[in-house]
Amino acid sequence: MSVLHPVIVEVTERLRERSRDSREAYLRRIDAARGNGVHRERLSCGNLAHGFAACGPQDKERLREGHTPNLGIINAYNDMLSAHQPYERYPELIRNVAREAGITAQMAGGVPAMCDGITQGRAGMELSLFSRDLIAMATAVSLSHDMFDAALYLGICDKIVPGLLIGALSFGHLPGVFVPSGPMPSGISNEQKSKVRQAYAEGKATKAELLEAEAASYHAAGTCTFYGTANSNQMLMEIMGLHLPGASFVAPDTPLRDALTREAVLRVAELSAPGSSHLPLGHIVDERAIVNGVIGLHATGGSTNHLLHLVAIARAAGIELRWDDFDALSSVVPLLARVYPNGYADVNQFHEAGGMGFLIDQLLGHGLLHGDVRTVFGTGMDGYTQVPQLDADGRLVWKPVSKESGNRGVLRGVAEPFRADGGLRMLSGNLGRAVIKVSSVPEDRLVIEAPAIVFHDQDEVRKAFERGDLNRDFVAVVRFQGPQAIGMPELHKLTPTLAVLQDRGHRIALLTDGRMSGASGRVPAAIHVTPEAQANGAITRIRDGDMVRLDAVHGRLDVLVEPDEFAARVPASADLSAHQFGMGRELFGLFRQNATTADLGAGVF
């Protein structure tokens, strides 16, 4: 492990100093909640009897006695989502492992899990971002019975893992381990799928052909194999020390996956208060772990959604992470992975090339990662430079990762990165602040200067395309998409349309106070614009034909209008009443009214 890069030291120290009071207050709260010993011992007889009433004789006896760990299971299972379907059998597996170890485990509760892939372009997408905070609340409710000494968190996809972690941090006195289920087998290549999507957008493929391509891509149990938010979540949990080493991308329903799940049960029992290595989750997620998460995001070209989620996660731990921290780290962390949409490969190929073990080994070896952190594995990050395997007797062992990438087209060392800097950058200017993902944007499209075409709905973009109105250079300004307006939906539905126009040679970009998918790629997109339109941000004063300059090289986002004229304009407004009802949206009015700005995580806490 090399000497830590001075910029990483500086960012971490700045983050620690900025967060000193809020972090100390958080640690005081969780340490006070931890108290002494097993909390069940302080329950009344009536409380405790309710808590074990439905248990079998063996579990009931152990819970009555009260001195052995009882593990809570928080499960995001449903069998509609491929990534979460494998979790159906996990509670029974976990309970059996616990019984064999002389302890107990109970399903503490379930949390909702929705899929952005299913709700793209639909009304349900307007609940998506807020589902993160709802999941955090459901996690807290699940743990509120004070029956548990530690918890296992079962979740994978976009808002689920951040929501689980925010909820877990509100119970940060409890140890916890995150338990993944792994990616589905590779289907047709993501590049093939993308080509069919673009062909359909141009009217060159039928709906039946499009559905066939999609079904050949999303075809089995497990996480979608492109590197969007779901798989960025798994990377984060591992590089932050909340998974077991090498657990992120092992296939579901395999002997190795089951062995890792069994080991997670045993490990979290050791971390519990009655265990041998007590370590609360809130002490693992510190400033160094947060910085490591940002570094991992840059090194892999991860999802832009984590410019929201990591900020919200950090706030839940009393840590004031800012977009400026992402920007500073991006300048020194090289891009080491090319996984679709930033390359041709999927996460299975990334894993086969050396995956997380190789990535972490490279970062540690060049002083680009905090190694001296606490982890659920009981080591620093050096323990995460290993690969899990089953030995000849079927026992789980960890072997050192290879020092050579198994596929340099997918994964490289620090000495030969795909890019010298990270894949995420911040933009600022007279339009406010925004985020852009540049890891797959062509070099000649990093600076776009073109006239604005203003939209208040993503469907308006599609209709304009179908009318033939967009065959020119332009910046699509899609506003009133922020958290306070309509819940900040992803606008991934625009990707095929905009990609077609870019492929025709037009210089185009997207500018929005909404989100793009974790799968956003080749088209330059300034997203998460803050202040948002609903808060009368500068984006409301853009008019059709205004020249907009998006400069990802120098981190600028400006409208090229005389300042006095621009300031004097009356802000545009939008009738959003149609977005406030239907598909459950009426239940989320309080979330919209109380949402923070995007740079503070776009949450309600």
Secondary structure, DSSP 8 states (H G I E B T S, - for coil): -----HHHHHHHHHHHHHTHHHHHHHHHHHHHHH-SS-GGGGS-HHHHHHHHTTS-HHHHHHHHH--S-EEEEEE---SSSTTTGGGGGHHHHHHHHHHHTT-EEEEEEE-----HHHHTTSGGGGGHHHHHHHHHHHHHHHHTT---SEEEEE--STTHHHHHHHHHHHTTTS-EEEE---B----S-HHHHHHHHHHHHTT-S-HHHHHHHHHHHS-SSSB-SSSSHHHHHHHHHHHTT-S-TT-TT--TTSHHHHHHHHHHHHHHHHHSTTSSS---HHHHSSHHHHHHHHHHHHHHT--TTHHHHHHHHHHHTT----HHHHHHHHTT--B-B-BTTSSSB-HHHHHHTTHHHHHHHHHHHTT-S--S---TTSS-GGGGSEEEEE-TTS-EEEEE--SS-S-TTTB--TTS-SBSS-SEEEEEETTEEEEEE-TTS-GGGSEEEEEEEEESSHHHHHHHHHTTTT-S-EEEEE-S-SHHHH---B-GGGHHHHHHHHHTT--EEEEESSB--TT--SS-EEEEEES-GGGT-GGGG--TT-EEEEETTTTEEEE-S-HHHHHHS-------GGGSSSTTGGGGHHHHHH---GGGTS---
